[in-house]
Amino acid sequence: MLTRALLDDVEIPEVDIESNRDRRDPAQVSTYIGDIMGYFKNTEAKYMPPSNYLNGSGPNGRIISMTMRTTVINWIVNVHKKFKLKQETLFLAINVVDRFLATCPVSKDKLTLVAATSLLVASKFEDQWAPLVRDLVYVGSSSFTAAEVRGMENTILNALKFEISVPTVFPFLVRSTKAAKLDANSTKLASYIAEVALHNYSIIKYTPSMIAASSVALAGRMSKRGSWTSTCASVTGFTEAAMAPCMLEINDMLKALPAEVKAVRNKYTGSAMGNASTLRPVEL
């Protein structure tokens, strides 16, 4: 069952979080951002994978384990970093993987092919330059061919009815971070938390907006740089109490990262990334 916990029955006035700099930057589309985010919020559930697609009656329920999914996502994070792709590409690629696996049966030996092709599809939508197919074959240790990538791309696009440009965690994460007024390091921490959450199969039952808001709220607590204010609640549509179950599941994962979650931990180690992966989770 999807979790769509919204604000309590308390009227919280809408607030404007756009800065003068945002208003001068056409790329921020500050005039329309409220409408855009409202549309994303209204349609996000439509493009979520079924929360039981690996442990229910889905086509891969008896083929692919949750641990295998985590390993595949770890591979995507690693390759995504190698190619220096946009962060939004990562979230979209994993959305494509989950939705495809919920739709079509895939043998275990084709999982890396699905992962590579999903990253390619997402990159074509988000990046100025998508990876070359031959480079994907190389990073895949030649476990698949260029022809197989092209064939899988056609299969994925048709299976998803070409509905690729969909709401993911990324735009909600950006918006929630702005509402919470996090500093640079806390923003990196929120991104780290959200990327860790991508690996957790049990988290997909929550909407992208919930995952994003929960990641930002946890980052504020862990860094001691911010609290979940009425502005945050108004902008995201979630009180901290409504996010409690999602926050708890993500926080528990942060306390004991599976061995398969390596790439994101390494990615956020070092001063350039605020040493986000070294910070201790909070007690909830």
Secondary structure as the mmCIF struct_conf table of DSSP 4:
data_model
#
loop_
_struct_conf.conf_type_id
_struct_conf.id
_struct_conf.beg_label_comp_id
_struct_conf.beg_label_asym_id
_struct_conf.beg_label_seq_id
_struct_conf.end_label_comp_id
_struct_conf.end_label_asym_id
_struct_conf.end_label_seq_id
STRN STRN1 THR A 3 THR A 3
BEND BEND1 ASP A 9 VAL A 10
HELX_RH_AL_P HELX_RH_AL_P1 ASN A 20 ARG A 24
HELX_RH_3T_P HELX_RH_3T_P1 PRO A 26 GLN A 28
TURN_TY1_P TURN_TY1_P1 SER A 30 TYR A 32
HELX_RH_AL_P HELX_RH_AL_P2 ILE A 33 THR A 43
HELX_RH_3T_P HELX_RH_3T_P2 GLU A 44 TYR A 47
BEND BEND2 MET A 48 MET A 48
HELX_LH_PP_P HELX_LH_PP_P1 PRO A 49 PRO A 50
TURN_TY1_P TURN_TY1_P2 SER A 51 ASN A 55
BEND BEND3 GLY A 56 GLY A 58
TURN_TY1_P TURN_TY1_P3 PRO A 59 ILE A 63
HELX_RH_AL_P HELX_RH_AL_P3 MET A 66 LYS A 82
TURN_TY1_P TURN_TY1_P4 PHE A 83 LYS A 84
HELX_RH_AL_P HELX_RH_AL_P4 GLN A 87 LEU A 101
TURN_TY1_P TURN_TY1_P5 ALA A 102 THR A 103
BEND BEND4 CYS A 104 CYS A 104
HELX_RH_3T_P HELX_RH_3T_P3 LYS A 108 LYS A 110
HELX_RH_AL_P HELX_RH_AL_P5 LEU A 111 GLU A 126
BEND BEND5 GLN A 128 TRP A 129
HELX_LH_PP_P HELX_LH_PP_P2 ALA A 130 LEU A 132
HELX_RH_AL_P HELX_RH_AL_P6 VAL A 133 VAL A 139
TURN_TY1_P TURN_TY1_P6 GLY A 140 SER A 142
BEND BEND6 SER A 143 PHE A 144
HELX_RH_AL_P HELX_RH_AL_P7 ALA A 146 ALA A 159
TURN_TY1_P TURN_TY1_P7 LEU A 160 PHE A 162
BEND BEND7 SER A 165 SER A 165
HELX_RH_AL_P HELX_RH_AL_P8 VAL A 169 ALA A 180
TURN_TY1_P TURN_TY1_P8 LYS A 181 LYS A 181
HELX_RH_AL_P HELX_RH_AL_P9 ALA A 184 LEU A 198
TURN_TY1_P TURN_TY1_P9 HIS A 199 HIS A 199
HELX_RH_3T_P HELX_RH_3T_P4 TYR A 201 LYS A 205
STRN STRN2 TYR A 206 TYR A 206
HELX_RH_AL_P HELX_RH_AL_P10 PRO A 208 SER A 223
TURN_TY1_P TURN_TY1_P10 LYS A 224 LYS A 224
BEND BEND8 ARG A 225 ARG A 225
HELX_RH_AL_P HELX_RH_AL_P11 SER A 230 THR A 236
BEND BEND9 GLY A 237 GLY A 237
HELX_RH_AL_P HELX_RH_AL_P12 GLU A 240 LYS A 255
TURN_TY1_P TURN_TY1_P11 ALA A 256 ALA A 256
TURN_TY1_P TURN_TY1_P12 ALA A 259 GLU A 260
HELX_RH_AL_P HELX_RH_AL_P13 ALA A 263 LYS A 267
TURN_TY1_P TURN_TY1_P13 TYR A 268 TYR A 268
BEND BEND10 GLY A 270 GLY A 270
HELX_RH_3T_P HELX_RH_3T_P5 SER A 271 MET A 273
TURN_TY1_P TURN_TY1_P14 GLY A 274 ASN A 275
HELX_RH_3T_P HELX_RH_3T_P6 ALA A 276 THR A 278
BEND BEND11 LEU A 279 LEU A 279
HELX_LH_PP_P HELX_LH_PP_P3 ARG A 280 GLU A 283
#
